[in-house]
Amino acid sequence: MKTLKAKIAALGFKALSKSVYACRHGDLVHTVMISKDRYGGDIVSVLVSIPSFFDADAALSVETLQSPLAGDISPRGVVGTYAWHKGSIDEDLVAKTIARFLGCFATPADVRNALAEQFVYPYFESRLTVDAPPIPAMAELPAPNYPVAGGARSLGYATAAAREKLQAALAEAGFKLSTQPDVIAVRARGNMIDGVSALLDQFGTYVSLACFPWTRAVWQADKRWKGSYYPMLPFEVLVDGKAARFTIEDFVSFENGKLLELLAPGLEQAAQFKNHRQFADALGGDWRRVAENLYRLPEA
């Protein structure tokens, strides 16, 4: 953690306490908070605040630096809640994610764009559209040492862009987009289905990929899944031995042929499942009820 704190300082953040770091870009406060969960895991949170989120005479502290535009850093980006298991934190990845995520927010308009389709508590919702001058406490904050280009968009915008990319990249291989809102493409394979999922993080900044097998028998076993597909058995797409993670911009511009090459190992793993019994055998405890219902169905 000492190394991570040094990296945070190098990014231009001022330490307001041992666990709260902040810097200022224009009318915005960029914040990083470090904490632990009850099991000793490390939590690194990022927040972006506009002046109207503060009372005019507020000091900057862990209590006042609260924002609906907040999340925890995970291997796949910024998510609702995440704790790194004790001793497992990837400090280089965390520092890179801090800079990339916060660099999307240059103006209050970026904050409003990112929150356009998110739940916002009434306290912040009433202040979100208010244009207020920076509070005096912000004057003491340094500027960031990472590029702040702005341009944050909504999660809906990123989801639509990712769906369009997946369709363009996989259509020639026989895949079609599912009708559900998730970014999932599927291809029939006898009694089974091959699936590809592009999972976006909370604000659509990053995309991670997984391949998975699916069986229509799930729709018989549990009517609640009728017509949908889900990576109950995900095979993460890897790059250099680590889970692949793209910014939404990089994902959209990635060469289609290379994306198919990247997916090939995961699709080979998914193809090992030939029927719903094999599928049920591999399901973990979280899907125990689905597996039990699948076993009741006759073999295909």
TORBAMI-367307 format. One line per field, with one value per atom (N, C-alpha, C): residue in three letters; x, y, z. Coordinates in steps of 0.1 Angstrom, whole numbers, plus 5000, padded with zeros to 4 digits. Each point is the difference from the previous one (the first is absolute). Example, Ala and Ser with C-alpha at 12.3 -4.5 7.8 and 13.67 -1.06 7.14 Angstrom:
2
r = c(ALA,ALA,ALA,SER,SER,SER)
u = c(5132,4991,5009,4996,5009,4992)
v = c(4943,5012,5012,5011,5011,5011)
w = c(5078,5000,5000,4993,5000,5008)
This chain:
300
r = c(MET,MET,MET,LYS,LYS,LYS,THR,THR,THR,LEU,LEU,LEU,LYS,LYS,LYS,ALA,ALA,ALA,LYS,LYS,LYS,ILE,ILE,ILE,ALA,ALA,ALA,ALA,ALA,ALA,LEU,LEU,LEU,GLY,GLY,GLY,PHE,PHE,PHE,LYS,LYS,LYS,ALA,ALA,ALA,LEU,LEU,LEU,SER,SER,SER,LYS,LYS,LYS,SER,SER,SER,VAL,VAL,VAL,TYR,TYR,TYR,ALA,ALA,ALA,CYS,CYS,CYS,ARG,ARG,ARG,HIS,HIS,HIS,GLY,GLY,GLY,ASP,ASP,ASP,LEU,LEU,LEU,VAL,VAL,VAL,HIS,HIS,HIS,THR,THR,THR,VAL,VAL,VAL,MET,MET,MET,ILE,ILE,ILE,SER,SER,SER,LYS,LYS,LYS,ASP,ASP,ASP,ARG,ARG,ARG,TYR,TYR,TYR,GLY,GLY,GLY,GLY,GLY,GLY,ASP,ASP,ASP,ILE,ILE,ILE,VAL,VAL,VAL,SER,SER,SER,VAL,VAL,VAL,LEU,LEU,LEU,VAL,VAL,VAL,SER,SER,SER,ILE,ILE,ILE,PRO,PRO,PRO,SER,SER,SER,PHE,PHE,PHE,PHE,PHE,PHE,ASP,ASP,ASP,ALA,ALA,ALA,ASP,ASP,ASP,ALA,ALA,ALA,ALA,ALA,ALA,LEU,LEU,LEU,SER,SER,SER,VAL,VAL,VAL,GLU,GLU,GLU,THR,THR,THR,LEU,LEU,LEU,GLN,GLN,GLN,SER,SER,SER,PRO,PRO,PRO,LEU,LEU,LEU,ALA,ALA,ALA,GLY,GLY,GLY,ASP,ASP,ASP,ILE,ILE,ILE,SER,SER,SER,PRO,PRO,PRO,ARG,ARG,ARG,GLY,GLY,GLY,VAL,VAL,VAL,VAL,VAL,VAL,GLY,GLY,GLY,THR,THR,THR,TYR,TYR,TYR,ALA,ALA,ALA,TRP,TRP,TRP,HIS,HIS,HIS,LYS,LYS,LYS,GLY,GLY,GLY,SER,SER,SER,ILE,ILE,ILE,ASP,ASP,ASP,GLU,GLU,GLU,ASP,ASP,ASP,LEU,LEU,LEU,VAL,VAL,VAL,ALA,ALA,ALA,LYS,LYS,LYS,THR,THR,THR,ILE,ILE,ILE,ALA,ALA,ALA,ARG,ARG,ARG,PHE,PHE,PHE,LEU,LEU,LEU,GLY,GLY,GLY,CYS,CYS,CYS,PHE,PHE,PHE,ALA,ALA,ALA,THR,THR,THR,PRO,PRO,PRO,ALA,ALA,ALA,ASP,ASP,ASP,VAL,VAL,VAL,ARG,ARG,ARG,ASN,ASN,ASN,ALA,ALA,ALA,LEU,LEU,LEU,ALA,ALA,ALA,GLU,GLU,GLU,GLN,GLN,GLN,PHE,PHE,PHE,VAL,VAL,VAL,TYR,TYR,TYR,PRO,PRO,PRO,TYR,TYR,TYR,PHE,PHE,PHE,GLU,GLU,GLU,SER,SER,SER,ARG,ARG,ARG,LEU,LEU,LEU,THR,THR,THR,VAL,VAL,VAL,ASP,ASP,ASP,ALA,ALA,ALA,PRO,PRO,PRO,PRO,PRO,PRO,ILE,ILE,ILE,PRO,PRO,PRO,ALA,ALA,ALA,MET,MET,MET,ALA,ALA,ALA,GLU,GLU,GLU,LEU,LEU,LEU,PRO,PRO,PRO,ALA,ALA,ALA,PRO,PRO,PRO,ASN,ASN,ASN,TYR,TYR,TYR,PRO,PRO,PRO,VAL,VAL,VAL,ALA,ALA,ALA,GLY,GLY,GLY,GLY,GLY,GLY,ALA,ALA,ALA,ARG,ARG,ARG,SER,SER,SER,LEU,LEU,LEU,GLY,GLY,GLY,TYR,TYR,TYR,ALA,ALA,ALA,THR,THR,THR,ALA,ALA,ALA,ALA,ALA,ALA,ALA,ALA,ALA,ARG,ARG,ARG,GLU,GLU,GLU,LYS,LYS,LYS,LEU,LEU,LEU,GLN,GLN,GLN,ALA,ALA,ALA,ALA,ALA,ALA,LEU,LEU,LEU,ALA,ALA,ALA,GLU,GLU,GLU,ALA,ALA,ALA,GLY,GLY,GLY,PHE,PHE,PHE,LYS,LYS,LYS,LEU,LEU,LEU,SER,SER,SER,THR,THR,THR,GLN,GLN,GLN,PRO,PRO,PRO,ASP,ASP,ASP,VAL,VAL,VAL,ILE,ILE,ILE,ALA,ALA,ALA,VAL,VAL,VAL,ARG,ARG,ARG,ALA,ALA,ALA,ARG,ARG,ARG,GLY,GLY,GLY,ASN,ASN,ASN,MET,MET,MET,ILE,ILE,ILE,ASP,ASP,ASP,GLY,GLY,GLY,VAL,VAL,VAL,SER,SER,SER,ALA,ALA,ALA,LEU,LEU,LEU,LEU,LEU,LEU,ASP,ASP,ASP,GLN,GLN,GLN,PHE,PHE,PHE,GLY,GLY,GLY,THR,THR,THR,TYR,TYR,TYR,VAL,VAL,VAL,SER,SER,SER,LEU,LEU,LEU,ALA,ALA,ALA,CYS,CYS,CYS,PHE,PHE,PHE,PRO,PRO,PRO,TRP,TRP,TRP,THR,THR,THR,ARG,ARG,ARG,ALA,ALA,ALA,VAL,VAL,VAL,TRP,TRP,TRP,GLN,GLN,GLN,ALA,ALA,ALA,ASP,ASP,ASP,LYS,LYS,LYS,ARG,ARG,ARG,TRP,TRP,TRP,LYS,LYS,LYS,GLY,GLY,GLY,SER,SER,SER,TYR,TYR,TYR,TYR,TYR,TYR,PRO,PRO,PRO,MET,MET,MET,LEU,LEU,LEU,PRO,PRO,PRO,PHE,PHE,PHE,GLU,GLU,GLU,VAL,VAL,VAL,LEU,LEU,LEU,VAL,VAL,VAL,ASP,ASP,ASP,GLY,GLY,GLY,LYS,LYS,LYS,ALA,ALA,ALA,ALA,ALA,ALA,ARG,ARG,ARG,PHE,PHE,PHE,THR,THR,THR,ILE,ILE,ILE,GLU,GLU,GLU,ASP,ASP,ASP,PHE,PHE,PHE,VAL,VAL,VAL,SER,SER,SER,PHE,PHE,PHE,GLU,GLU,GLU,ASN,ASN,ASN,GLY,GLY,GLY,LYS,LYS,LYS,LEU,LEU,LEU,LEU,LEU,LEU,GLU,GLU,GLU,LEU,LEU,LEU,LEU,LEU,LEU,ALA,ALA,ALA,PRO,PRO,PRO,GLY,GLY,GLY,LEU,LEU,LEU,GLU,GLU,GLU,GLN,GLN,GLN,ALA,ALA,ALA,ALA,ALA,ALA,GLN,GLN,GLN,PHE,PHE,PHE,LYS,LYS,LYS,ASN,ASN,ASN,HIS,HIS,HIS,ARG,ARG,ARG,GLN,GLN,GLN,PHE,PHE,PHE,ALA,ALA,ALA,ASP,ASP,ASP,ALA,ALA,ALA,LEU,LEU,LEU,GLY,GLY,GLY,GLY,GLY,GLY,ASP,ASP,ASP,TRP,TRP,TRP,ARG,ARG,ARG,ARG,ARG,ARG,VAL,VAL,VAL,ALA,ALA,ALA,GLU,GLU,GLU,ASN,ASN,ASN,LEU,LEU,LEU,TYR,TYR,TYR,ARG,ARG,ARG,LEU,LEU,LEU,PRO,PRO,PRO,GLU,GLU,GLU,ALA,ALA,ALA)
u = c(5008,4992,5009,5011,5010,5003,5002,5003,4989,4988,4988,4998,5003,4998,5011,5012,5010,4995,4994,4995,4989,4991,4989,5006,5010,5007,5006,5006,5006,4990,4988,4989,4995,5005,4997,4990,4997,4990,5006,4993,5004,4994,5008,4995,4992,4987,4992,5000,5003,5002,5007,5002,5007,4992,4988,4991,4993,5001,4992,5010,4999,5008,4992,5004,4991,5009,4995,5006,4988,5004,4989,5003,4990,5001,4988,5003,4990,4990,4987,4989,4998,5009,4997,5011,4995,5010,5000,5012,5003,5005,4994,5004,5003,5010,5002,5000,4992,5000,5004,5008,5005,4994,4995,4994,5002,4995,5000,4987,4997,4987,5003,4989,5002,5009,5004,5009,5014,5002,5014,5003,4990,5002,5001,5007,5003,4989,4994,4990,5006,5000,5005,4988,4995,4988,5004,4993,5002,4987,5001,4988,5003,4989,5001,4989,5003,4991,4999,4988,4998,4998,5002,4999,4987,4989,4987,4998,5008,4999,5005,5007,5005,4992,5000,4995,5011,4997,5009,5012,4998,5011,5006,4998,5004,5015,5005,5014,5000,5011,5000,5005,4992,5002,4993,5002,4993,4985,4996,4985,4994,5008,4994,5003,5011,5004,4991,4988,4990,4994,4997,4995,4993,4989,4994,5008,5010,5009,5012,4999,5010,4999,5012,5000,5013,5002,5012,5008,5013,5008,5002,4997,5001,5008,5004,5007,4993,4986,4993,4996,5005,4996,4995,4991,4994,4986,4997,4988,4993,4988,4993,5007,5004,5008,5010,5012,5011,5011,5004,5012,5010,5012,5011,5004,5000,5004,5014,5001,5012,5013,5008,5013,4999,4988,4999,4998,5000,4998,5010,4996,5009,5001,5011,5002,5002,5007,5002,4986,4992,4987,4991,5000,4992,5004,5013,5004,4996,5002,4996,4985,4992,4986,4995,5007,4997,5002,5011,5003,4991,4997,4992,4985,4995,4986,4998,5008,4998,5004,5008,5003,4988,4990,4988,4991,5004,4991,5008,4996,5007,4990,4987,4990,4988,4992,4987,4992,5000,4992,5004,5013,5004,4994,4999,4994,4985,4993,4986,4998,5009,4999,5001,5010,5002,4989,4994,4989,4986,4999,4987,4991,5006,4991,5003,5006,5003,4990,4999,4992,5008,4993,5007,4991,5005,4993,4994,4988,4993,5009,5008,5009,5009,5006,5009,4992,4989,4992,4996,4996,4995,5012,5012,5012,5007,4997,5007,5000,4988,4999,5003,5005,5003,5014,5002,5013,5004,5011,5004,5015,5005,5015,5007,5013,5008,5000,5000,5000,5014,5002,5014,5010,4995,5009,5006,4994,5005,5013,5002,5011,5013,5000,5012,5004,4992,5003,5009,5010,5008,4993,5006,4994,5006,4992,5005,5012,5008,5011,4997,4987,4996,4991,4999,4993,4985,4993,4986,4993,4996,4994,4985,4994,4985,4994,4987,4993,4992,4998,4993,4986,4995,4987,4992,4988,4991,5003,4996,5002,4992,4988,4992,5007,5007,5007,5011,5008,5010,4995,4989,4994,4996,4993,4997,5012,5011,5012,5006,5000,5005,4992,4987,4991,5003,5001,5003,5013,5010,5013,5000,4993,4999,4993,4990,4992,5009,5007,5009,5011,5006,5011,4997,4988,4997,4989,4994,4990,5005,5012,5005,5003,5001,5003,4986,4989,4987,4993,5006,4994,4989,4990,4990,4999,4997,4997,4988,5000,4988,4991,4988,4990,5000,5006,5001,5009,4999,5008,5015,5004,5014,5008,5013,5008,5004,4992,5002,4996,5009,4998,5000,4991,4999,5000,5004,5000,4996,4990,4995,5011,5001,5009,4993,4993,4992,4990,5000,4991,5006,5011,5007,5001,5004,5002,5013,5008,5012,4996,5006,4997,5013,4999,5011,4993,5006,4995,5011,4996,5008,4994,5007,4995,5006,4991,5004,5000,5009,5001,4989,4999,4989,4997,5010,4997,5004,5002,5003,5014,5009,5014,5008,4998,5008,4991,5005,4993,5009,4995,5007,4992,5006,4994,5000,4990,4999,4992,5004,4993,4993,4989,4992,4991,4998,4990,4986,4990,4987,4991,4989,4991,4986,4992,4986,4992,5006,4994,4998,5008,4999,4986,4995,4987,4989,5002,4990,5002,5012,5003,4995,5001,4996,4994,4987,4993,5005,5006,5004,5011,5007,5011,4996,4987,4995,5005,5006,5004,5013,5006,5012,5012,5012,5013,5008,5008,5008,5013,5011,5013,5000,4992,5001,5014,5005,5013,5009,5005,5008,5015,5005,5014,5006,5007,5005,5010,4999,5009,5013,5011,5013,5009,5008,5011,5012,5011,5012,4997,4991,4997,4991,4996,4991,4986,4990,4987,5001,4995,5000,4991,5005,4992,5003,4990,5001,4993,5005,4991,4989,4989,4989,5005,5009,5005,5009,5008,5009,4992,4990,4992,4993,4994,4993,5009,5012,5010,5008,4999,5008,4997,5010,4998,4992,4989,4991,5007,5009,5006,5009,5006,5008,4991,4989,4990,4996,4997,4996,5012,5012,5012,5001,4997,5000,4990,4988,4989,5002,5008,5001,5002,5010,5002,4988,4993,4989,4988,4999,4989,5003,5013,5004,4996,5002,4997,4984,4993,4985,4995,5007,4996,5001,5007,5002,4987,4990,4988,4990,4996,4992,4986,4996,4986,4997,4987,4996,5005,5002,5005,5014,5009,5013,5000,4991,4999,4996,4991,4995,5011,5008,5011,5010,5002,5010,4995,4987,4995,5004,5004,5004,4988,5003,4990,4990,5004,4991,4989,5002,4990,4995,5000,4996,4986,4991,4986,4998,5007,4999,5005,5012,5005,4991,4993,4991,4988,4995,4989,5005,5012,5005,5001,5004,5002,4986,4989,4987,4996,5006,4997,5006,4993,5006,5012,5009,5012,4996,5007,4997,5004)
v = c(4988,5012,5013,4999,5011,5004,4990,5003,5006,4996,5006,5014,5003,5014,5009,4994,5008,5003,4990,5002,5010,5000,5010,5014,5001,5013,5005,4991,5003,5004,4996,5004,5014,5007,5013,5002,4990,5001,5005,5008,5004,4991,4996,4992,5009,4998,5007,4992,4987,4992,4987,4990,4988,4992,5003,4992,5008,5013,5009,5009,5000,5007,5008,5012,5008,5009,5004,5010,5007,5011,5008,5002,4998,5004,5010,5012,5010,5001,4997,5000,4987,4990,4986,4997,4992,4993,4985,4996,4985,4995,4989,4994,4985,4996,4986,4997,4989,4996,4986,4997,4986,4995,4988,4994,4985,4994,4985,4995,4988,4993,4992,4994,4993,4988,4995,4989,5004,5013,5005,5003,4998,5004,5015,5003,5014,5006,5011,5007,5013,5003,5013,5006,5011,5006,5013,5003,5013,5007,5014,5008,5013,5006,5012,5009,5012,5009,5014,5005,5014,5009,5013,5009,5000,4998,5000,4988,4990,4989,5004,5011,5005,5011,5002,5012,5011,5012,5010,5001,4998,5001,4987,4990,4986,4999,4992,4995,4987,4996,4988,4989,4990,4988,4988,4989,4988,5001,5009,5002,5009,5010,5009,4996,4992,4996,4987,5002,4990,5004,4990,5003,4988,5002,4988,4995,5008,4995,4994,4987,4994,4985,4993,4986,4995,4987,4993,4994,5001,4995,4985,4993,4985,4997,4987,4996,5004,5001,5003,5015,5008,5014,5006,5009,5007,4994,4993,4993,5005,4995,5005,4997,4988,4996,4989,5002,4990,5002,4988,5000,4990,5004,4991,4991,4987,4991,5004,4999,5004,4996,5009,4997,4998,5002,4997,5013,5012,5012,5002,5003,5003,5016,5004,5015,5007,4994,5007,5001,4990,5000,5011,5000,5009,5015,5003,5013,5004,4991,5002,5003,4992,5002,5013,5004,5013,5011,5000,5011,5000,4988,4999,5004,4994,5003,5015,5005,5014,5010,4995,5009,5002,4992,5002,5012,5006,5010,5013,5009,5013,5011,4998,5011,4994,5008,4995,4993,5004,4993,4986,4996,4986,4992,5006,4994,4997,5010,4998,4990,5000,4990,4986,4998,4986,4996,5009,4997,5000,5002,5002,4988,4988,4988,4992,5007,4993,5005,4991,5005,5010,5011,5011,5003,5000,5003,5014,5002,5013,5012,4999,5011,5004,4991,5004,5003,4993,5003,5015,5005,5014,5010,4995,5009,4998,4989,4996,5010,5006,5010,5014,5002,5014,5003,5012,5005,5009,4996,5007,5003,5010,5003,4990,4998,4992,5005,4991,5004,5004,5009,5004,4989,4989,4989,4993,5002,4994,5007,5013,5007,4995,4992,4994,4987,4995,4987,5002,4991,5001,4995,5003,4995,4986,4991,4986,5000,4989,4998,4990,4996,4992,5008,4996,5007,5000,5011,5001,5005,4990,5004,5002,4995,5001,4991,5003,4992,4988,4999,4989,4999,4988,4998,4991,4997,4992,4985,4992,4986,4995,5006,4996,5002,5011,5003,4990,4997,4990,4986,4996,4987,4999,5010,5000,4999,5007,4999,4987,4993,4987,4990,5001,4991,5001,5012,5002,4994,5001,4994,4985,4994,4986,4994,5007,4995,5001,5011,5001,4990,4997,4991,4986,4996,4986,4995,5009,4995,4990,5002,4991,4986,4999,4987,4994,5005,4994,5005,5010,5005,5011,5000,5011,5006,5013,5006,4994,4998,4996,5012,4998,5011,5006,4994,5006,5012,5008,5013,4998,4988,4998,4999,5002,4999,4985,4993,4985,4996,4992,4995,4985,4993,4985,4994,4987,4992,4986,4995,4986,4990,4989,4989,4987,4995,4988,5003,4992,5002,5011,5004,5010,5014,5009,5014,5005,5007,5007,5014,5006,5013,5009,5012,5010,5012,5003,5011,5011,5012,5012,5007,4999,5006,5014,5009,5014,5003,5008,5004,5010,5006,5007,5013,5006,5012,4999,4987,4998,5004,5001,5004,4988,4989,4988,4988,4992,4988,4988,4989,4987,4990,4989,4990,4986,4993,4986,4992,4988,4990,4990,4995,4991,4991,4987,4992,5003,4996,5002,4989,4997,4989,5005,4998,5004,4992,4989,4992,5008,5011,5008,5007,5003,5006,4991,4987,4990,4998,5000,4997,5012,5012,5012,5010,5002,5009,5014,5004,5014,5003,4990,5003,5000,4997,4999,5011,4996,5010,5007,4998,5007,4991,5006,4993,5006,4992,5006,4991,5006,4993,4993,4990,4992,4993,4996,4994,5008,5011,5009,4995,5003,4998,5013,5006,5014,5000,5010,5002,5007,4994,5004,5006,5009,5006,5000,4993,4998,4994,4991,4993,5007,5012,5008,5003,5002,5002,5013,4998,5011,5011,5013,5011,5012,5005,5011,5012,5012,5011,4999,5007,4998,5006,5010,5005,4990,4994,4990,4987,4996,4989,5003,5011,5004,5000,5004,5002,4988,4989,4988,4993,4995,4994,4987,4999,4989,4986,4998,4987,4997,5010,4997,4997,5006,4998,4985,4995,4986,4991,5003,4992,5000,5011,5001,4992,4998,4993,4985,4996,4986,4990,5002,4990,4999,5011,4999,4992,5002,4993,4985,4997,4986,4993,5008,4994,4999,5009,4999,4989,4997,4989,4986,4999,4987,4995,5009,4996,4996,4987,4995,4998,5001,4998,5006,5001,5007,4992,4987,4993,5004,5001,5005,5014,5008,5014,5000,4992,4999,4995,4991,4994,5011,5010,5010,5012,5001,5012,4999,5012,5001,5002,5002,5001,5011,5011,5011,4996,4990,4996,4985,4997,4986,4997,5009,4997,4998,5008,4998,4987,4996,4986,4989,5001,4990,4999,5011,5000,4994,5003,4994,4985,4995,4985,4993,5007,4994,4999,5007,4999,4988,4994,4989,5004,4990,5003,5003,5009,5004,4989)
w = c(5000,5000,5000,5006,5000,4986,4991,4986,4993,5003,4993,5005,5012,5005,4993,4998,4993,4985,4994,4986,5000,5010,5001,5001,5009,5001,4987,4993,4987,4990,5001,4991,5003,5011,5003,5011,5007,5011,5013,5007,5013,5011,5010,5010,5010,5002,5010,5013,4999,5012,4995,5008,4996,4990,4998,4991,4990,5000,4991,4992,4987,4991,4990,4997,4991,4992,4988,4991,4993,4993,4994,4985,4992,4986,4997,4998,4998,5011,4997,5010,5007,4997,5005,5011,5009,5010,4996,4998,4998,5013,5004,5013,4999,5008,5002,5015,5004,5014,5001,5010,5003,5013,5000,5012,5000,5010,5001,5003,4995,5004,5012,5005,5013,5000,4988,4999,4997,5000,4998,4986,4991,4986,4997,4990,4996,4991,5004,4991,4996,4987,4995,4992,5005,4994,4993,4989,4993,5000,5001,5001,4992,4994,4994,5005,5004,5006,4993,4998,4995,5012,4998,5012,5007,4993,5006,5010,4999,5009,5014,5002,5013,5005,5013,5006,4998,4999,4995,5010,5013,5009,5005,4992,5004,4999,5009,4999,4992,4995,4992,5009,5002,5008,4995,5007,4996,5001,5009,5001,4989,4996,4990,4986,4998,4986,4997,4998,4996,4987,4992,4987,4994,4992,4993,4989,4996,4990,5007,5004,5008,4997,5003,4998,5005,5001,5005,4988,5001,4989,5001,4989,4999,4988,4998,4988,4987,5000,4988,4999,5009,4999,5013,4999,5011,5002,5011,5003,5013,5002,5012,5013,5002,5012,4997,5005,4997,5011,5005,5009,4995,4999,4996,5012,4997,5011,5006,5013,5007,4992,4997,4993,4985,4994,4986,4991,5006,4993,4989,4988,4989,5000,5006,5002,4987,4990,4987,4993,5000,4994,5007,5013,5007,4997,5000,4997,4985,4991,4986,4999,5008,4999,5006,5011,5006,4990,4993,4991,4988,4995,4988,5003,5011,5003,5004,5009,5004,4988,4991,4988,4991,5002,4992,5005,5011,5006,5001,4991,4999,5004,4999,5002,5007,5006,5006,4990,4987,4990,4999,5001,5000,5011,5012,5011,4998,4994,4997,4989,4991,4989,5006,5008,5006,5009,5006,5010,4993,4987,4994,5002,5000,5001,5013,5010,5012,5011,5011,5011,5008,5003,5008,5012,5012,5011,4999,5006,4998,5005,5010,5004,4989,4993,4989,4988,4997,4989,4999,5012,5000,4998,5002,4998,4987,4993,4988,4989,4998,4989,5004,5013,5004,4997,4993,4998,5011,5007,5012,4998,5006,4999,5009,4998,5008,5015,5009,5014,5004,5010,5004,5003,5006,5003,4988,4988,4988,4995,5005,4995,5005,5011,5006,4993,4990,4994,4988,4998,4988,4987,4989,4987,4998,4993,4998,4990,5002,4991,4989,4998,4990,4990,4987,4991,5003,4999,5002,4988,4991,4987,5001,5010,5001,4990,4997,4990,5006,5013,5005,4994,4997,4994,5010,4996,5009,4998,5009,4999,4988,4998,4989,4986,4999,4988,4998,5011,4999,4996,5006,4998,4985,4995,4985,4991,5004,4992,5000,5012,5002,4992,5000,4993,4985,4995,4986,4996,5009,4997,5000,5010,5000,4988,4996,4988,4988,4998,4988,5000,5012,5001,4998,5005,5001,4990,4992,4991,4990,4994,4990,5006,5014,5006,5004,4996,5003,5012,5007,5012,4997,5009,5000,5014,5001,5013,5006,5013,5007,5001,5003,5000,5014,5010,5013,5000,5010,5000,5002,5006,5002,4986,5001,4988,4998,4993,4999,4986,4994,4986,5002,4992,5001,4986,5000,4988,5003,4993,5002,4996,5008,4998,5004,4991,5003,5011,5010,5011,5010,4998,5008,4993,5008,4995,5005,4991,5003,5003,5011,5003,5002,4997,5003,5007,5012,5008,5001,4997,5002,5012,5012,5012,5003,5001,5003,5015,5004,5014,5003,5012,5005,4991,4995,4992,4986,4995,4986,4996,5009,4997,4994,5006,4996,4996,4991,4995,5003,5005,5002,4992,4996,4991,5006,4997,5004,4990,4998,4991,5010,4995,5009,4992,5005,4994,5006,4992,5004,4995,5006,4995,5002,4989,5001,5011,5004,5011,5013,5001,5012,5000,4988,4998,5005,4998,5005,5015,5004,5015,5009,4995,5007,4991,5000,4991,5001,5011,5002,4991,4994,4991,4986,4997,4986,4991,4989,4990,5003,5012,5003,5001,5000,5000,5011,5007,5011,5002,5002,5002,5014,5002,5013,5001,4988,4999,4991,5006,4992,4998,4988,4998,4996,5009,4998,4988,4992,4989,5006,4997,5006,4989,5005,4993,5009,4995,5008,5014,5000,5013,5009,4997,5008,4993,5008,4994,4991,4988,4990,5005,4999,5004,4990,4994,4990,5006,4996,5002,4989,5002,4990,4986,5000,4988,4993,5007,4994,4995,5008,4996,4987,4998,4988,4988,5002,4989,4997,5009,4998,4987,4993,4987,5002,4992,5001,5000,4990,4999,5012,5006,5012,5012,5000,5011,4999,4988,4999,5004,4997,5004,5015,5007,5014,5007,4993,5006,4998,4990,4996,5011,5009,5011,5009,5003,5009,4993,4987,4993,4999,4999,5000,5013,5011,5013,5001,4995,5001,4992,4988,4991,5006,5011,5007,5006,5002,5005,4989,5000,4989,5003,5013,5003,5014,5003,5013,5012,4999,5012,5003,4990,5003,5005,4995,5004,5015,5004,5014,5009,4995,5008,5004,4991,5003,5008,5002,5007,5015,5005,5014,5009,5013,5010,4998,4994,4997,4991,4992,4990,5003,5013,5004,4996,5002,4997,4985,4992,4985,4996,5006,4997,5004,5012,5004,4990,4995,4991,4986,4996,4987,5001,5011,5002,4998,5003,4998,4986,4991,4986,4993,4990,4993,4992,4998,4992,4986,4994,4986,4991)
